[in-house]
Amino acid sequence: MSVILTAFHDDAQCTWCEKSKECVTVDFGSTGFIRNQELCFGCLQKALRVQARQESKSPRNKPASP
């Protein structure tokens, strides 16, 4: 998983919870999950958990059966 944080905002509207808070601009890279959106730190944690869970369930990440 590749997550890029590009900017800090003292007061911005979080894309996920839609509240005005301290946010960072987030890009989840090649997965396309979230692209250049502002997330507060709580929602960033949730997004990381969701993306990690999705990647662990992905068929391309499971070992081949013998």
All heavy atoms as TSV, in Angstrom:
chain	resi	resn	atom	element	x	y	z
A	1	MET	N	N	0.857	-1.161	0.000
A	1	MET	CA	C	0.000	0.000	0.000
A	1	MET	C	C	0.906	1.227	0.000
A	1	MET	O	O	1.823	1.340	0.792
A	1	MET	CB	C	-0.903	-0.023	1.230
A	1	MET	CG	C	-1.669	1.233	1.413
A	1	MET	SD	S	-2.804	1.354	2.842
A	1	MET	CE	C	-2.531	-0.022	3.847
A	2	SER	N	N	0.616	2.135	-0.882
A	2	SER	CA	C	1.362	3.378	-0.977
A	2	SER	C	C	0.412	4.540	-0.704
A	2	SER	O	O	-0.565	4.734	-1.418
A	2	SER	CB	C	1.947	3.513	-2.381
A	2	SER	OG	O	2.501	4.780	-2.561
A	3	VAL	N	N	0.713	5.296	0.362
A	3	VAL	CA	C	-0.108	6.446	0.723
A	3	VAL	C	C	0.788	7.675	0.727
A	3	VAL	O	O	1.840	7.677	1.365
A	3	VAL	CB	C	-0.756	6.265	2.108
A	3	VAL	CG1	C	-1.599	7.469	2.470
A	3	VAL	CG2	C	-1.591	5.000	2.142
A	4	ILE	N	N	0.372	8.705	0.031
A	4	ILE	CA	C	1.153	9.931	-0.062
A	4	ILE	C	C	0.377	11.060	0.603
A	4	ILE	O	O	-0.769	11.331	0.240
A	4	ILE	CB	C	1.448	10.280	-1.530
A	4	ILE	CG1	C	2.199	9.135	-2.196
A	4	ILE	CG2	C	2.234	11.573	-1.636
A	4	ILE	CD1	C	2.240	9.216	-3.702
A	5	LEU	N	N	1.010	11.708	1.586
A	5	LEU	CA	C	0.439	12.879	2.245
A	5	LEU	C	C	1.158	14.088	1.676
A	5	LEU	O	O	2.375	14.188	1.795
A	5	LEU	CB	C	0.644	12.808	3.759
A	5	LEU	CG	C	0.142	11.533	4.448
A	5	LEU	CD1	C	0.479	11.578	5.925
A	5	LEU	CD2	C	-1.331	11.345	4.235
A	6	THR	N	N	0.412	14.992	1.044
A	6	THR	CA	C	1.078	16.088	0.340
A	6	THR	C	C	0.917	17.453	0.979
A	6	THR	O	O	1.717	18.334	0.702
A	6	THR	CB	C	0.586	16.174	-1.115
A	6	THR	OG1	O	-0.833	16.316	-1.113
A	6	THR	CG2	C	0.985	14.940	-1.890
A	7	ALA	N	N	-0.076	17.660	1.833
A	7	ALA	CA	C	-0.264	18.996	2.417
A	7	ALA	C	C	-1.031	18.882	3.728
A	7	ALA	O	O	-1.872	18.008	3.905
A	7	ALA	CB	C	-1.020	19.897	1.452
A	8	PHE	N	N	-0.722	19.798	4.649
A	8	PHE	CA	C	-1.442	19.922	5.906
A	8	PHE	C	C	-2.320	21.163	5.833
A	8	PHE	O	O	-1.897	22.201	5.325
A	8	PHE	CB	C	-0.465	20.055	7.079
A	8	PHE	CG	C	-1.146	20.370	8.373
A	8	PHE	CD1	C	-1.800	19.384	9.077
A	8	PHE	CD2	C	-1.142	21.661	8.874
A	8	PHE	CE1	C	-2.444	19.674	10.275
A	8	PHE	CE2	C	-1.779	21.965	10.078
A	8	PHE	CZ	C	-2.432	20.967	10.769
A	9	HIS	N	N	-3.550	21.055	6.327
A	9	HIS	CA	C	-4.494	22.179	6.324
A	9	HIS	C	C	-4.975	22.407	7.755
A	9	HIS	O	O	-5.489	21.482	8.390
A	9	HIS	CB	C	-5.694	21.878	5.426
A	9	HIS	CG	C	-5.319	21.407	4.060
A	9	HIS	ND1	N	-4.926	22.260	3.064
A	9	HIS	CD2	C	-5.248	20.159	3.537
A	9	HIS	CE1	C	-4.649	21.566	1.976
A	9	HIS	NE2	N	-4.838	20.286	2.245
A	10	ASP	N	N	-4.810	23.636	8.266
A	10	ASP	CA	C	-5.266	23.963	9.622
A	10	ASP	C	C	-6.774	23.817	9.765
A	10	ASP	O	O	-7.263	23.400	10.806
A	10	ASP	CB	C	-4.880	25.396	9.993
A	10	ASP	CG	C	-3.403	25.517	10.305
A	10	ASP	OD1	O	-2.829	24.562	10.856
A	10	ASP	OD2	O	-2.838	26.577	9.992
A	11	ASP	N	N	-7.498	24.159	8.718
A	11	ASP	CA	C	-8.956	24.094	8.762
A	11	ASP	C	C	-9.470	23.783	7.365
A	11	ASP	O	O	-9.444	24.638	6.482
A	11	ASP	CB	C	-9.530	25.419	9.264
A	11	ASP	CG	C	-11.027	25.348	9.501
A	11	ASP	OD1	O	-11.524	24.257	9.845
A	11	ASP	OD2	O	-11.696	26.387	9.337
A	12	ALA	N	N	-9.902	22.545	7.169
A	12	ALA	CA	C	-10.448	22.126	5.875
A	12	ALA	C	C	-11.598	21.167	6.140
A	12	ALA	O	O	-11.735	20.623	7.234
A	12	ALA	CB	C	-9.375	21.443	5.032
A	13	GLN	N	N	-12.428	20.962	5.123
A	13	GLN	CA	C	-13.540	20.033	5.275
A	13	GLN	C	C	-13.066	18.639	4.887
A	13	GLN	O	O	-12.593	18.415	3.776
A	13	GLN	CB	C	-14.719	20.440	4.401
A	13	GLN	CG	C	-15.926	19.561	4.637
A	13	GLN	CD	C	-17.164	20.055	3.915
A	13	GLN	OE1	O	-17.135	21.060	3.241
A	13	GLN	NE2	N	-18.245	19.334	4.069
A	14	CYS	N	N	-13.207	17.708	5.819
A	14	CYS	CA	C	-12.830	16.312	5.575
A	14	CYS	C	C	-13.778	15.725	4.530
A	14	CYS	O	O	-14.995	15.880	4.618
A	14	CYS	CB	C	-12.911	15.526	6.878
A	14	CYS	SG	S	-12.609	13.753	6.685
A	15	THR	N	N	-13.221	15.058	3.562
A	15	THR	CA	C	-14.018	14.443	2.494
A	15	THR	C	C	-14.895	13.327	3.040
A	15	THR	O	O	-16.005	13.112	2.564
A	15	THR	CB	C	-13.084	13.884	1.410
A	15	THR	OG1	O	-12.291	14.956	0.902
A	15	THR	CG2	C	-13.854	13.249	0.275
A	16	TRP	N	N	-14.426	12.624	4.062
A	16	TRP	CA	C	-15.136	11.446	4.554
A	16	TRP	C	C	-16.232	11.836	5.558
A	16	TRP	O	O	-17.397	11.495	5.364
A	16	TRP	CB	C	-14.147	10.498	5.208
A	16	TRP	CG	C	-14.595	9.072	5.312
A	16	TRP	CD1	C	-15.840	8.623	5.609
A	16	TRP	CD2	C	-13.795	7.912	5.112
A	16	TRP	NE1	N	-15.860	7.261	5.622
A	16	TRP	CE2	C	-14.621	6.796	5.325
A	16	TRP	CE3	C	-12.466	7.712	4.800
A	16	TRP	CZ2	C	-14.143	5.494	5.235
A	16	TRP	CZ3	C	-12.002	6.414	4.703
A	16	TRP	CH2	C	-12.836	5.319	4.913
A	17	CYS	N	N	-15.869	12.556	6.637
A	17	CYS	CA	C	-16.873	12.884	7.667
A	17	CYS	C	C	-17.539	14.235	7.436
A	17	CYS	O	O	-18.506	14.570	8.113
A	17	CYS	CB	C	-16.241	12.845	9.054
A	17	CYS	SG	S	-15.062	14.165	9.417
A	18	GLU	N	N	-17.022	15.013	6.504
A	18	GLU	CA	C	-17.564	16.308	6.105
A	18	GLU	C	C	-17.592	17.337	7.231
A	18	GLU	O	O	-18.429	18.227	7.240
A	18	GLU	CB	C	-18.958	16.132	5.488
A	18	GLU	CG	C	-18.936	15.276	4.242
A	18	GLU	CD	C	-20.303	15.113	3.595
A	18	GLU	OE1	O	-21.325	15.391	4.252
A	18	GLU	OE2	O	-20.336	14.717	2.434
A	19	LYS	N	N	-16.651	17.222	8.177
A	19	LYS	CA	C	-16.527	18.207	9.253
A	19	LYS	C	C	-15.299	19.067	8.987
A	19	LYS	O	O	-14.328	18.612	8.382
A	19	LYS	CB	C	-16.384	17.508	10.596
A	19	LYS	CG	C	-17.619	16.734	11.000
A	19	LYS	CD	C	-17.422	16.050	12.326
A	19	LYS	CE	C	-18.649	15.228	12.690
A	19	LYS	NZ	N	-18.426	14.428	13.894
A	20	SER	N	N	-15.321	20.302	9.464
A	20	SER	CA	C	-14.167	21.191	9.343
A	20	SER	C	C	-13.195	20.888	10.474
A	20	SER	O	O	-13.550	21.035	11.649
A	20	SER	CB	C	-14.593	22.646	9.400
A	20	SER	OG	O	-15.290	22.978	8.226
A	21	LYS	N	N	-12.004	20.430	10.110
A	21	LYS	CA	C	-10.985	20.020	11.075
A	21	LYS	C	C	-9.612	20.232	10.467
A	21	LYS	O	O	-9.483	20.607	9.307
A	21	LYS	CB	C	-11.117	18.532	11.409
A	21	LYS	CG	C	-12.401	18.108	12.058
A	21	LYS	CD	C	-12.338	16.632	12.340
A	21	LYS	CE	C	-13.553	16.149	13.114
A	21	LYS	NZ	N	-13.414	14.758	13.514
A	22	GLU	N	N	-8.562	19.921	11.260
A	22	GLU	CA	C	-7.219	19.828	10.702
A	22	GLU	C	C	-7.204	18.615	9.779
A	22	GLU	O	O	-7.656	17.535	10.156
A	22	GLU	CB	C	-6.186	19.633	11.808
A	22	GLU	CG	C	-5.977	20.832	12.674
A	22	GLU	CD	C	-4.892	20.605	13.717
A	22	GLU	OE1	O	-4.611	19.443	14.069
A	22	GLU	OE2	O	-4.334	21.600	14.175
A	23	CYS	N	N	-6.702	18.803	8.570
A	23	CYS	CA	C	-6.711	17.731	7.579
A	23	CYS	C	C	-5.380	17.640	6.853
A	23	CYS	O	O	-4.581	18.574	6.895
A	23	CYS	CB	C	-7.809	17.975	6.529
A	23	CYS	SG	S	-9.490	17.887	7.167
A	24	VAL	N	N	-5.178	16.526	6.184
A	24	VAL	CA	C	-4.047	16.357	5.280
A	24	VAL	C	C	-4.597	15.945	3.923
A	24	VAL	O	O	-5.647	15.308	3.825
A	24	VAL	CB	C	-3.040	15.302	5.785
A	24	VAL	CG1	C	-2.276	15.799	6.980
A	24	VAL	CG2	C	-3.710	13.989	6.101
A	25	THR	N	N	-3.896	16.314	2.870
A	25	THR	CA	C	-4.268	15.875	1.535
A	25	THR	C	C	-3.655	14.494	1.326
A	25	THR	O	O	-2.462	14.293	1.539
A	25	THR	CB	C	-3.761	16.856	0.462
A	25	THR	OG1	O	-4.320	18.142	0.740
A	25	THR	CG2	C	-4.192	16.412	-0.932
A	26	VAL	N	N	-4.497	13.532	0.934
A	26	VAL	CA	C	-4.107	12.134	0.863
A	26	VAL	C	C	-4.302	11.599	-0.547
A	26	VAL	O	O	-5.287	11.912	-1.219
A	26	VAL	CB	C	-4.980	11.292	1.834
A	26	VAL	CG1	C	-4.633	9.830	1.775
A	26	VAL	CG2	C	-4.859	11.818	3.249
A	27	ASP	N	N	-3.356	10.761	-0.977
A	27	ASP	CA	C	-3.470	10.058	-2.255
A	27	ASP	C	C	-3.038	8.616	-2.016
A	27	ASP	O	O	-1.916	8.365	-1.571
A	27	ASP	CB	C	-2.581	10.714	-3.310
A	27	ASP	CG	C	-2.820	10.164	-4.700
A	27	ASP	OD1	O	-3.143	8.969	-4.833
A	27	ASP	OD2	O	-2.679	10.935	-5.656
A	28	PHE	N	N	-3.924	7.674	-2.262
A	28	PHE	CA	C	-3.622	6.264	-2.050
A	28	PHE	C	C	-2.939	5.632	-3.255
A	28	PHE	O	O	-2.907	4.412	-3.390
A	28	PHE	CB	C	-4.892	5.492	-1.684
A	28	PHE	CG	C	-5.202	5.529	-0.221
A	28	PHE	CD1	C	-5.756	6.655	0.350
A	28	PHE	CD2	C	-4.927	4.448	0.593
A	28	PHE	CE1	C	-6.048	6.712	1.700
A	28	PHE	CE2	C	-5.210	4.488	1.949
A	28	PHE	CZ	C	-5.774	5.624	2.506
A	29	GLY	N	N	-2.409	6.429	-4.139
A	29	GLY	CA	C	-1.588	5.927	-5.237
A	29	GLY	C	C	-2.344	5.109	-6.258
A	29	GLY	O	O	-3.465	5.440	-6.637
A	30	SER	N	N	-1.729	4.024	-6.671
A	30	SER	CA	C	-2.228	3.238	-7.800
A	30	SER	C	C	-3.549	2.532	-7.531
A	30	SER	O	O	-4.215	2.109	-8.464
A	30	SER	CB	C	-1.182	2.203	-8.210
A	30	SER	OG	O	-0.943	1.306	-7.145
A	31	THR	N	N	-3.960	2.408	-6.264
A	31	THR	CA	C	-5.215	1.712	-5.987
A	31	THR	C	C	-6.426	2.537	-6.401
A	31	THR	O	O	-7.483	1.990	-6.663
A	31	THR	CB	C	-5.353	1.372	-4.483
A	31	THR	OG1	O	-5.387	2.584	-3.737
A	31	THR	CG2	C	-4.230	0.478	-4.017
A	32	GLY	N	N	-6.275	3.872	-6.418
A	32	GLY	CA	C	-7.395	4.724	-6.795
A	32	GLY	C	C	-8.451	4.836	-5.721
A	32	GLY	O	O	-9.513	5.398	-5.939
A	33	PHE	N	N	-8.171	4.307	-4.524
A	33	PHE	CA	C	-9.145	4.327	-3.427
A	33	PHE	C	C	-9.519	5.769	-3.078
A	33	PHE	O	O	-10.691	6.127	-3.073
A	33	PHE	CB	C	-8.554	3.591	-2.228
A	33	PHE	CG	C	-9.397	3.615	-0.989
A	33	PHE	CD1	C	-10.716	3.204	-1.015
A	33	PHE	CD2	C	-8.861	4.028	0.215
A	33	PHE	CE1	C	-11.490	3.221	0.129
A	33	PHE	CE2	C	-9.621	4.045	1.371
A	33	PHE	CZ	C	-10.933	3.634	1.323
A	34	ILE	N	N	-8.535	6.601	-2.774
A	34	ILE	CA	C	-8.754	8.019	-2.517
A	34	ILE	C	C	-7.662	8.762	-3.259
A	34	ILE	O	O	-6.486	8.455	-3.109
A	34	ILE	CB	C	-8.696	8.338	-1.007
A	34	ILE	CG1	C	-9.826	7.631	-0.271
A	34	ILE	CG2	C	-8.740	9.836	-0.763
A	34	ILE	CD1	C	-9.785	7.784	1.231
A	35	ARG	N	N	-8.050	9.734	-4.074
A	35	ARG	CA	C	-7.081	10.468	-4.894
A	35	ARG	C	C	-7.133	11.955	-4.563
A	35	ARG	O	O	-8.143	12.606	-4.804
A	35	ARG	CB	C	-7.379	10.271	-6.379
A	35	ARG	CG	C	-7.453	8.821	-6.850
A	35	ARG	CD	C	-6.134	8.176	-6.919
A	35	ARG	NE	N	-5.392	8.758	-8.025
A	35	ARG	CZ	C	-4.205	8.339	-8.402
A	35	ARG	NH1	N	-3.625	7.371	-7.783
A	35	ARG	NH2	N	-3.598	8.912	-9.409
A	36	ASN	N	N	-6.053	12.485	-3.986
A	36	ASN	CA	C	-5.899	13.917	-3.704
A	36	ASN	C	C	-7.112	14.529	-3.010
A	36	ASN	O	O	-7.686	15.501	-3.481
A	36	ASN	CB	C	-5.571	14.683	-4.991
A	36	ASN	CG	C	-4.232	14.277	-5.539
A	36	ASN	OD1	O	-3.275	14.123	-4.793
A	36	ASN	ND2	N	-4.171	14.094	-6.839
A	37	GLN	N	N	-7.489	13.952	-1.881
A	37	GLN	CA	C	-8.616	14.447	-1.095
A	37	GLN	C	C	-8.152	14.796	0.314
A	37	GLN	O	O	-7.185	14.229	0.822
A	37	GLN	CB	C	-9.720	13.384	-1.002
A	37	GLN	CG	C	-10.310	12.992	-2.337
A	37	GLN	CD	C	-11.083	14.121	-2.967
A	37	GLN	OE1	O	-11.866	14.792	-2.300
A	37	GLN	NE2	N	-10.878	14.345	-4.239
A	38	GLU	N	N	-8.855	15.716	0.966
A	38	GLU	CA	C	-8.531	16.088	2.332
A	38	GLU	C	C	-9.240	15.146	3.301
A	38	GLU	O	O	-10.435	14.904	3.179
A	38	GLU	CB	C	-8.962	17.532	2.631
A	38	GLU	CG	C	-8.102	18.585	1.972
A	38	GLU	CD	C	-8.405	18.787	0.502
A	38	GLU	OE1	O	-9.559	18.551	0.098
A	38	GLU	OE2	O	-7.492	19.164	-0.244
A	39	LEU	N	N	-8.475	14.613	4.254
A	39	LEU	CA	C	-9.023	13.761	5.306
A	39	LEU	C	C	-8.508	14.248	6.653
A	39	LEU	O	O	-7.336	14.619	6.777
A	39	LEU	CB	C	-8.577	12.301	5.136
A	39	LEU	CG	C	-9.097	11.521	3.937
A	39	LEU	CD1	C	-8.521	10.118	3.938
A	39	LEU	CD2	C	-10.608	11.473	3.921
A	40	CYS	N	N	-9.382	14.220	7.666
A	40	CYS	CA	C	-8.925	14.509	9.026
A	40	CYS	C	C	-8.152	13.282	9.512
A	40	CYS	O	O	-8.184	12.220	8.882
A	40	CYS	CB	C	-10.104	14.834	9.940
A	40	CYS	SG	S	-11.230	13.466	10.267
A	41	PHE	N	N	-7.467	13.419	10.632
A	41	PHE	CA	C	-6.610	12.333	11.086
A	41	PHE	C	C	-7.402	11.096	11.496
A	41	PHE	O	O	-6.964	9.969	11.260
A	41	PHE	CB	C	-5.698	12.820	12.212
A	41	PHE	CG	C	-4.692	13.824	11.719
A	41	PHE	CD1	C	-4.866	15.171	11.958
A	41	PHE	CD2	C	-3.600	13.417	10.981
A	41	PHE	CE1	C	-3.950	16.102	11.482
A	41	PHE	CE2	C	-2.684	14.341	10.499
A	41	PHE	CZ	C	-2.851	15.681	10.748
A	42	GLY	N	N	-8.583	11.267	12.075
A	42	GLY	CA	C	-9.421	10.124	12.430
A	42	GLY	C	C	-9.877	9.358	11.204
A	42	GLY	O	O	-9.827	8.122	11.165
A	43	CYS	N	N	-10.306	10.075	10.184
A	43	CYS	CA	C	-10.772	9.427	8.956
A	43	CYS	C	C	-9.602	8.830	8.167
A	43	CYS	O	O	-9.764	7.812	7.497
A	43	CYS	CB	C	-11.570	10.406	8.100
A	43	CYS	SG	S	-13.169	10.819	8.845
A	44	LEU	N	N	-8.425	9.433	8.276
A	44	LEU	CA	C	-7.243	8.859	7.644
A	44	LEU	C	C	-6.953	7.489	8.241
A	44	LEU	O	O	-6.679	6.532	7.511
A	44	LEU	CB	C	-6.040	9.789	7.808
A	44	LEU	CG	C	-4.700	9.244	7.308
A	44	LEU	CD1	C	-4.748	8.899	5.826
A	44	LEU	CD2	C	-3.585	10.237	7.598
A	45	GLN	N	N	-7.054	7.365	9.560
A	45	GLN	CA	C	-6.859	6.063	10.204
A	45	GLN	C	C	-7.880	5.045	9.701
A	45	GLN	O	O	-7.538	3.897	9.404
A	45	GLN	CB	C	-6.968	6.180	11.718
A	45	GLN	CG	C	-5.799	6.879	12.354
A	45	GLN	CD	C	-5.971	7.002	13.855
A	45	GLN	OE1	O	-7.088	6.959	14.386
A	45	GLN	NE2	N	-4.854	7.153	14.546
A	46	LYS	N	N	-9.141	5.453	9.595
A	46	LYS	CA	C	-10.185	4.554	9.094
A	46	LYS	C	C	-9.893	4.140	7.656
A	46	LYS	O	O	-10.039	2.976	7.286
A	46	LYS	CB	C	-11.554	5.220	9.167
A	46	LYS	CG	C	-12.078	5.409	10.556
A	46	LYS	CD	C	-13.398	6.157	10.534
A	46	LYS	CE	C	-13.799	6.588	11.923
A	46	LYS	NZ	N	-14.996	7.435	11.915
A	47	ALA	N	N	-9.494	5.101	6.829
A	47	ALA	CA	C	-9.204	4.810	5.427
A	47	ALA	C	C	-8.041	3.835	5.302
A	47	ALA	O	O	-8.066	2.932	4.454
A	47	ALA	CB	C	-8.904	6.103	4.667
A	48	LEU	N	N	-7.027	3.997	6.137
A	48	LEU	CA	C	-5.893	3.069	6.112
A	48	LEU	C	C	-6.328	1.660	6.486
A	48	LEU	O	O	-5.912	0.685	5.858
A	48	LEU	CB	C	-4.790	3.552	7.059
A	48	LEU	CG	C	-4.021	4.778	6.603
A	48	LEU	CD1	C	-3.166	5.325	7.740
A	48	LEU	CD2	C	-3.167	4.462	5.385
A	49	ARG	N	N	-7.190	1.544	7.498
A	49	ARG	CA	C	-7.697	0.223	7.889
A	49	ARG	C	C	-8.525	-0.408	6.777
A	49	ARG	O	O	-8.387	-1.593	6.477
A	49	ARG	CB	C	-8.537	0.325	9.159
A	49	ARG	CG	C	-7.715	0.384	10.394
A	49	ARG	CD	C	-8.593	0.259	11.647
A	49	ARG	NE	N	-8.178	1.340	12.517
A	49	ARG	CZ	C	-8.955	2.323	12.948
A	49	ARG	NH1	N	-10.222	2.380	12.631
A	49	ARG	NH2	N	-8.479	3.269	13.720
A	50	VAL	N	N	-9.396	0.384	6.161
A	50	VAL	CA	C	-10.241	-0.129	5.073
A	50	VAL	C	C	-9.375	-0.600	3.911
A	50	VAL	O	O	-9.570	-1.696	3.379
A	50	VAL	CB	C	-11.246	0.952	4.598
A	50	VAL	CG1	C	-11.910	0.553	3.295
A	50	VAL	CG2	C	-12.290	1.212	5.670
A	51	GLN	N	N	-8.392	0.200	3.530
A	51	GLN	CA	C	-7.535	-0.163	2.404
A	51	GLN	C	C	-6.705	-1.401	2.728
A	51	GLN	O	O	-6.553	-2.289	1.889
A	51	GLN	CB	C	-6.609	1.005	2.032
A	51	GLN	CG	C	-5.744	0.731	0.833
A	51	GLN	CD	C	-6.545	0.490	-0.438
A	51	GLN	OE1	O	-7.664	0.955	-0.586
A	51	GLN	NE2	N	-5.958	-0.227	-1.355
A	52	ALA	N	N	-6.174	-1.507	3.939
A	52	ALA	CA	C	-5.393	-2.683	4.336
A	52	ALA	C	C	-6.260	-3.937	4.310
A	52	ALA	O	O	-5.827	-4.996	3.857
A	52	ALA	CB	C	-4.799	-2.474	5.718
A	53	ARG	N	N	-7.492	-3.812	4.778
A	53	ARG	CA	C	-8.421	-4.947	4.764
A	53	ARG	C	C	-8.732	-5.377	3.331
A	53	ARG	O	O	-8.777	-6.557	3.021
A	53	ARG	CB	C	-9.700	-4.556	5.504
A	53	ARG	CG	C	-10.495	-5.726	5.991
A	53	ARG	CD	C	-11.657	-5.310	6.882
A	53	ARG	NE	N	-11.205	-4.565	8.051
A	53	ARG	CZ	C	-11.784	-3.461	8.501
A	53	ARG	NH1	N	-12.846	-2.966	7.899
A	53	ARG	NH2	N	-11.322	-2.845	9.563
A	54	GLN	N	N	-8.944	-4.400	2.444
A	54	GLN	CA	C	-9.229	-4.708	1.039
A	54	GLN	C	C	-8.046	-5.415	0.394
A	54	GLN	O	O	-8.217	-6.367	-0.354
A	54	GLN	CB	C	-9.555	-3.434	0.260
A	54	GLN	CG	C	-10.895	-2.838	0.583
A	54	GLN	CD	C	-12.047	-3.744	0.204
A	54	GLN	OE1	O	-11.969	-4.502	-0.747
A	54	GLN	NE2	N	-13.115	-3.679	0.954
A	55	GLU	N	N	-6.840	-4.940	0.682
A	55	GLU	CA	C	-5.653	-5.552	0.088
A	55	GLU	C	C	-5.429	-6.964	0.616
A	55	GLU	O	O	-4.980	-7.827	-0.123
A	55	GLU	CB	C	-4.420	-4.688	0.347
A	55	GLU	CG	C	-4.408	-3.445	-0.505
A	55	GLU	CD	C	-3.130	-2.634	-0.360
A	55	GLU	OE1	O	-2.228	-3.033	0.405
A	55	GLU	OE2	O	-3.049	-1.593	-1.024
A	56	SER	N	N	-5.760	-7.216	1.879
A	56	SER	CA	C	-5.563	-8.557	2.432
A	56	SER	C	C	-6.582	-9.551	1.872
A	56	SER	O	O	-6.317	-10.740	1.822
A	56	SER	CB	C	-5.630	-8.539	3.955
A	56	SER	OG	O	-6.941	-8.284	4.396
A	57	LYS	N	N	-7.740	-9.066	1.425
A	57	LYS	CA	C	-8.770	-9.936	0.854
A	57	LYS	C	C	-8.629	-10.101	-0.654
A	57	LYS	O	O	-9.288	-10.940	-1.246
A	57	LYS	CB	C	-10.158	-9.386	1.164
A	57	LYS	CG	C	-10.524	-9.469	2.615
A	57	LYS	CD	C	-11.909	-8.924	2.856
A	57	LYS	CE	C	-12.262	-9.017	4.322
A	57	LYS	NZ	N	-13.612	-8.502	4.595
A	58	SER	N	N	-7.772	-9.319	-1.265
A	58	SER	CA	C	-7.614	-9.336	-2.716
A	58	SER	C	C	-7.034	-10.682	-3.165
A	58	SER	O	O	-6.074	-11.175	-2.571
A	58	SER	CB	C	-6.685	-8.214	-3.154
A	58	SER	OG	O	-6.401	-8.313	-4.525
A	59	PRO	N	N	-7.591	-11.302	-4.204
A	59	PRO	CA	C	-7.078	-12.592	-4.693
A	59	PRO	C	C	-5.620	-12.524	-5.146
A	59	PRO	O	O	-4.902	-13.491	-5.061
A	59	PRO	CB	C	-7.983	-12.929	-5.873
A	59	PRO	CG	C	-9.051	-11.936	-5.896
A	59	PRO	CD	C	-8.714	-10.829	-4.952
A	60	ARG	N	N	-5.173	-11.383	-5.597
A	60	ARG	CA	C	-3.791	-11.289	-6.077
A	60	ARG	C	C	-2.786	-11.316	-4.943
A	60	ARG	O	O	-1.620	-11.568	-5.157
A	60	ARG	CB	C	-3.594	-10.022	-6.927
A	60	ARG	CG	C	-3.782	-8.748	-6.165
A	60	ARG	CD	C	-3.700	-7.553	-7.089
A	60	ARG	NE	N	-4.201	-6.400	-6.369
A	60	ARG	CZ	C	-3.576	-5.259	-6.261
A	60	ARG	NH1	N	-2.432	-5.107	-6.860
A	60	ARG	NH2	N	-4.079	-4.280	-5.578
A	61	ASN	N	N	-3.223	-11.100	-3.702
A	61	ASN	CA	C	-2.324	-11.111	-2.560
A	61	ASN	C	C	-2.333	-12.432	-1.799
A	61	ASN	O	O	-1.584	-12.607	-0.863
A	61	ASN	CB	C	-2.677	-9.984	-1.585
A	61	ASN	CG	C	-2.387	-8.627	-2.178
A	61	ASN	OD1	O	-1.540	-8.503	-3.040
A	61	ASN	ND2	N	-3.098	-7.617	-1.715
A	62	LYS	N	N	-3.186	-13.359	-2.184
A	62	LYS	CA	C	-3.250	-14.643	-1.495
A	62	LYS	C	C	-2.274	-15.618	-2.158
A	62	LYS	O	O	-2.121	-15.648	-3.369
A	62	LYS	CB	C	-4.671	-15.199	-1.548
A	62	LYS	CG	C	-5.632	-14.339	-0.762
A	62	LYS	CD	C	-6.964	-14.998	-0.600
A	62	LYS	CE	C	-7.840	-14.074	0.245
A	62	LYS	NZ	N	-9.111	-14.611	0.546
A	63	PRO	N	N	-1.621	-16.446	-1.330
A	63	PRO	CA	C	-0.685	-17.416	-1.894
A	63	PRO	C	C	-1.419	-18.470	-2.727
A	63	PRO	O	O	-2.567	-18.812	-2.451
A	63	PRO	CB	C	-0.033	-18.038	-0.661
A	63	PRO	CG	C	-0.920	-17.703	0.492
A	63	PRO	CD	C	-1.696	-16.480	0.105
A	64	ALA	N	N	-0.739	-18.959	-3.735
A	64	ALA	CA	C	-1.321	-19.986	-4.605
A	64	ALA	C	C	-1.444	-21.310	-3.855
A	64	ALA	O	O	-0.591	-21.673	-3.057
A	64	ALA	CB	C	-0.449	-20.173	-5.841
A	65	SER	N	N	-2.521	-22.034	-4.100
A	65	SER	CA	C	-2.716	-23.326	-3.482
A	65	SER	C	C	-1.875	-24.370	-4.214
A	65	SER	O	O	-1.764	-24.329	-5.442
A	65	SER	CB	C	-4.182	-23.745	-3.549
A	65	SER	OG	O	-4.982	-22.811	-2.869
A	66	PRO	N	N	-1.292	-25.327	-3.454
A	66	PRO	CA	C	-0.459	-26.354	-4.117
A	66	PRO	C	C	-1.257	-27.324	-4.924
A	66	PRO	O	O	-2.367	-27.561	-4.847
A	66	PRO	CB	C	0.245	-27.054	-2.958
A	66	PRO	CG	C	-0.403	-26.593	-1.702
A	66	PRO	CD	C	-1.263	-25.432	-2.026
